[in-house]
Amino acid sequence: MRALVVDDSRSMRRIVCNIMRDLGYDVMEAGDGLEALQQLDGQGVPDVVLTDWNMPNMDGLELVRSVRANANYRDVPMLMITSETEMGKMVVAFAAGVNEYLMKPFDRSMIEEKLKFLGIGA
């Protein structure tokens, strides 16, 4: 199983990557949506994308829309992990194509639960 973790915060990316590795995933990383699209083009489609919302260059919402618009990876499950807690933001994210939404702060069990809900957890 492979995961792509997208976050402009190196420390947050490290936390999520470590959780995913502990769960048995091979992990790819990107610092923003543009890097994530490059990873998808160069490394192939992962089993899940975990993305932050607020990032420079291309934010998580734009990434979700770009992924959903591309036939090569439109079906990859996407989990948005963000500090955006407003219900309206969640609605926008789901409308754009996010499969699940997790608010910061979070822990390993919360990510595991979301992955299970997506049908890709252990």
BAFI-3210 file (N, C-alpha, C; in Angstrom, 3 decimals, decimal comma, padded with zeros to 6 digits):
// residues 122
n [1|2|3|4|5|6|7|8|9|10|11|12|13|14|15|16|17|18|19|20|21|22|23|24|25|26|27|28|29|30|31|32|33|34|35|36|37|38|39|40|41|42|43|44|45|46|47|48|49|50|51|52|53|54|55|56|57|58|59|60|61|62|63|64|65|66|67|68|69|70|71|72|73|74|75|76|77|78|79|80|81|82|83|84|85|86|87|88|89|90|91|92|93|94|95|96|97|98|99|100|101|102|103|104|105|106|107|108|109|110|111|112|113|114|115|116|117|118|119|120|121|122]
n.u [000,842|000,459|000,945|000,326|001,441|000,591|001,595|002,490|003,871|006,715|007,070|004,465|004,011|005,932|004,891|002,437|003,428|004,998|003,008|001,595|003,584|003,957|001,571|002,014|002,326|003,997|005,463|005,029|005,963|004,892|005,197|003,266|000,315|001,099|003,562|002,556|000,979|003,041|004,319|002,313|002,240|004,836|005,347|003,167|-000,172|-001,171|-002,509|-003,936|-004,440|-003,389|-004,073|-003,303|-005,166|-004,508|-001,968|000,961|001,336|-000,298|-003,238|-004,831|-007,528|-007,571|-005,850|-007,383|-009,491|-008,046|-007,045|-009,444|-010,313|-008,683|-008,483|-006,678|-006,164|-008,510|-010,050|-008,688|-008,692|-009,182|-008,126|-008,676|-006,749|-006,901|-006,839|-009,075|-012,142|-014,748|-018,113|-019,028|-016,681|-016,088|-018,221|-017,645|-015,220|-016,035|-017,768|-015,941|-014,662|-013,362|-012,963|-012,956|-012,704|-010,632|-010,090|-007,520|-006,367|-005,148|-004,893|-003,140|-005,083|-007,354|-006,724|-006,451|-009,104|-010,436|-009,219|-010,108|-012,841|-012,776|-012,272|-009,728|-008,161|-006,528]
n.v [-001,179|002,247|005,665|009,124|011,975|015,243|018,354|021,604|022,099|020,909|019,533|018,648|017,048|015,092|013,902|012,789|011,140|009,341|008,066|006,826|005,139|003,487|002,192|000,546|001,528|002,486|005,580|008,613|012,045|015,487|019,040|020,837|021,334|021,390|020,013|017,582|016,789|016,429|014,264|012,334|012,128|011,206|009,035|007,399|006,232|006,433|004,502|006,069|009,571|011,986|015,123|018,490|021,570|024,384|025,665|026,912|027,928|025,723|024,983|022,570|022,186|022,961|020,995|018,672|019,147|019,139|016,519|015,059|015,844|014,544|011,730|009,661|009,516|010,025|008,407|007,876|007,534|010,316|012,062|014,803|016,577|018,976|022,303|023,697|024,248|025,024|024,341|025,031|024,991|022,288|021,311|022,442|021,125|018,404|018,620|019,195|016,802|015,391|012,475|011,923|013,798|015,266|016,904|018,937|019,098|015,708|012,121|008,957|006,908|008,176|008,661|006,009|005,165|006,726|005,719|003,067|003,542|004,416|002,062|001,098|000,621|-001,372]
n.w [000,000|-000,780|000,098|-000,398|001,078|001,681|002,591|003,596|005,888|007,260|009,678|010,293|008,071|008,549|010,881|009,933|007,904|009,415|010,918|008,839|007,812|010,032|009,885|007,822|005,237|002,207|001,723|-000,008|-000,384|-000,461|-000,673|-001,412|-003,460|-006,183|-006,196|-005,373|-007,578|-009,405|-008,186|-008,465|-011,257|-011,739|-010,008|-009,992|-009,154|-005,820|-003,034|-001,361|-000,787|001,435|002,407|003,303|003,657|003,511|001,778|000,047|-003,435|-004,693|-003,207|-000,967|-001,685|-004,383|-005,301|-004,864|-006,656|-009,078|-009,130|-009,231|-011,722|-013,464|-015,396|-014,948|-012,207|-010,839|-009,175|-006,828|-003,322|-001,166|001,634|003,580|005,787|008,094|009,575|009,171|010,383|009,991|009,136|006,606|005,099|005,134|003,632|001,130|000,598|000,433|-001,725|-003,704|-003,981|-001,946|000,005|002,724|005,807|008,137|011,125|012,505|015,875|015,576|015,971|015,713|015,848|014,884|012,211|011,375|011,708|009,772|007,438|007,510|007,208|004,607|003,407|003,123|005,248|007,792]
ca.u [000,000|001,227|000,229|000,941|001,153|000,804|001,465|003,626|004,591|007,589|006,822|003,172|004,225|006,675|003,963|001,508|004,220|005,356|001,792|001,292|004,604|003,618|000,407|002,453|002,315|005,126|004,989|005,585|005,685|004,886|005,033|002,100|-000,460|001,859|004,489|001,745|000,647|004,279|004,500|001,337|002,682|006,106|005,401|001,959|-001,296|-001,106|-003,770|-004,628|-003,778|-003,733|-003,641|-003,673|-005,913|-003,810|-000,583|001,302|001,399|-001,582|-003,749|-005,424|-008,787|-007,205|-005,303|-008,516|-010,184|-007,172|-007,027|-010,758|-010,477|-007,752|-008,970|-005,668|-006,209|-009,728|-010,684|-007,875|-009,301|-008,508|-008,441|-008,174|-006,402|-006,791|-007,300|-010,326|-013,181|-016,080|-018,955|-019,052|-015,444|-016,245|-019,153|-016,893|-014,238|-016,740|-018,282|-014,799|-014,289|-012,711|-013,716|-013,048|-012,226|-010,155|-009,641|-006,391|-005,374|-005,586|-003,924|-003,053|-006,348|-008,305|-006,361|-006,826|-010,562|-010,791|-008,774|-011,049|-014,080|-012,534|-012,106|-008,327|-007,446|-006,351]
ca.v [000,000|003,497|006,883|010,416|012,930|016,586|019,406|022,521|022,047|019,736|018,769|017,971|015,993|014,024|013,218|011,977|010,099|008,327|007,289|005,976|004,079|002,556|001,424|-000,352|002,169|003,179|006,962|009,678|013,334|016,706|020,232|021,594|020,632|021,228|018,899|016,361|016,398|015,903|012,928|011,446|011,907|010,494|007,839|006,594|006,495|005,760|003,948|007,157|010,876|012,730|016,479|019,683|022,520|025,657|025,512|027,841|027,466|025,078|024,490|021,236|022,169|022,953|019,667|017,736|019,404|018,704|015,053|014,569|016,180|013,738|010,351|008,722|009,335|010,593|007,508|007,667|008,096|011,517|012,456|016,138|016,770|020,428|023,078|024,344|023,577|025,534|023,400|025,443|024,526|020,847|021,132|022,768|020,061|017,213|018,918|019,157|015,415|014,753|011,331|012,057|015,081|015,109|018,185|018,970|018,051|014,336|011,125|007,786|006,167|008,914|008,375|004,607|005,106|007,283|004,775|001,942|004,016|004,465|000,694|000,789|000,402|-002,772]
ca.w [000,000|-000,881|000,463|-000,708|002,147|001,133|003,603|003,505|007,152|007,300|010,904|010,154|007,083|009,225|011,784|009,143|007,236|010,399|011,205|007,684|007,765|011,115|009,432|006,762|003,922|001,613|001,733|-000,840|000,243|-001,268|000,139|-001,871|-004,473|-007,431|-005,988|-005,307|-008,953|-009,982|-007,611|-009,109|-012,631|-011,782|-009,166|-010,134|-008,262|-004,524|-002,536|-000,678|-000,684|002,646|002,080|004,050|002,842|003,337|001,323|-001,037|-004,835|-004,981|-001,927|-000,974|-002,430|-005,799|-005,573|-004,963|-007,928|-010,172|-009,127|-009,680|-013,138|-014,255|-015,489|-014,466|-010,760|-010,251|-008,212|-005,635|-002,115|-000,666|003,004|003,886|007,191|008,087|010,721|008,768|011,170|009,663|008,404|005,208|004,458|004,938|002,508|-000,085|000,374|-000,043|-003,071|-004,625|-004,205|-000,802|000,498|004,173|006,319|009,502|011,654|013,428|016,053|015,344|016,403|014,844|015,808|014,050|010,819|011,141|011,577|008,464|006,410|007,552|006,615|003,155|002,919|002,829|006,506|008,223]
c.u [000,891|000,336|001,037|000,481|001,548|000,545|002,689|004,429|005,407|007,309|005,490|003,286|004,939|005,755|003,048|002,261|004,588|004,156|001,515|002,308|004,332|002,437|000,737|002,465|003,714|004,634|005,772|005,181|005,676|004,592|003,891|001,411|000,279|002,851|003,730|001,377|001,872|004,557|003,550|001,767|003,930|006,126|004,174|000,957|-001,133|-002,479|-004,599|-003,768|-004,304|-003,201|-004,142|-004,496|-005,040|-002,332|-000,313|001,237|000,105|-002,092|-004,432|-006,713|-008,525|-006,625|-006,427|-009,222|-009,353|-007,132|-008,342|-010,990|-009,605|-008,192|-007,969|-005,720|-007,464|-010,356|-009,874|-008,590|-008,482|-009,052|-007,836|-007,970|-006,072|-007,233|-008,584|-011,495|-014,601|-016,855|-019,000|-017,822|-015,527|-017,141|-018,432|-015,907|-014,910|-017,287|-017,160|-014,328|-013,514|-013,587|-013,936|-012,347|-011,845|-009,591|-008,459|-006,884|-005,987|-004,552|-003,999|-004,400|-007,386|-008,004|-006,741|-008,326|-011,011|-010,396|-009,703|-012,371|-013,979|-012,351|-010,686|-007,512|-007,379|-007,548]
c.v [001,247|004,679|008,089|011,398|014,313|017,625|020,302|022,578|020,756|018,880|018,019|016,821|014,805|013,220|012,281|010,841|008,978|007,457|006,330|004,847|003,027|001,675|000,534|000,225|002,590|004,604|007,832|010,990|014,458|017,888|021,129|020,805|020,421|020,080|017,570|015,874|015,844|014,496|011,933|011,116|011,030|009,163|006,942|006,864|005,727|005,199|005,002|008,416|011,541|014,133|017,519|020,571|023,722|025,443|026,547|027,150|026,809|024,492|023,128|021,148|022,158|021,601|018,655|017,913|018,930|017,182|014,510|014,847|015,318|012,277|009,334|008,503|009,867|009,707|007,281|008,279|009,269|011,885|013,829|016,231|018,247|021,062|023,844|023,601|024,035|024,520|023,748|024,986|023,023|020,566|021,379|021,647|018,799|017,424|018,853|017,730|014,738|013,598|011,390|013,326|014,875|016,437|018,003|019,556|016,666|013,394|009,922|007,072|006,862|008,690|006,941|004,471|005,616|006,327|003,558|002,330|004,068|003,074|000,319|000,581|-001,071|-003,249]
c.w [000,000|-000,543|000,009|000,360|001,655|002,221|003,495|004,795|007,216|008,536|010,829|009,152|007,724|010,137|010,997|008,443|008,205|010,765|010,059|007,549|008,841|010,737|008,237|005,363|003,500|001,393|000,758|-000,169|-000,781|-000,355|-000,277|-002,981|-005,778|-007,325|-005,954|-006,702|-009,664|-009,461|-008,279|-010,535|-012,695|-011,067|-009,297|-009,029|-006,949|-004,145|-001,806|-000,730|000,579|002,451|003,067|003,113|002,503|003,040|000,236|-002,401|-005,299|-003,675|-002,085|-001,751|-003,934|-006,203|-005,759|-006,301|-009,123|-010,277|-009,675|-011,172|-014,048|-014,239|-014,948|-012,959|-010,101|-009,184|-006,943|-004,422|-001,586|000,707|003,247|005,389|007,350|009,391|010,386|009,413|010,848|008,820|006,914|004,439|004,187|003,733|001,184|-000,420|-000,162|-001,452|-004,104|-004,888|-003,095|-000,335|002,010|004,609|007,775|009,970|012,602|014,752|015,880|015,941|015,465|014,720|014,927|012,569|010,477|010,902|010,206|007,335|006,361|006,911|005,089|002,553|002,606|004,092|006,847|009,023]
res [m|r|a|l|v|v|d|d|s|r|s|m|r|r|i|v|c|n|i|m|r|d|l|g|y|d|v|m|e|a|g|d|g|l|e|a|l|q|q|l|d|g|q|g|v|p|d|v|v|l|t|d|w|n|m|p|n|m|d|g|l|e|l|v|r|s|v|r|a|n|a|n|y|r|d|v|p|m|l|m|i|t|s|e|t|e|m|g|k|m|v|v|a|f|a|a|g|v|n|e|y|l|m|k|p|f|d|r|s|m|i|e|e|k|l|k|f|l|g|i|g|a]
***
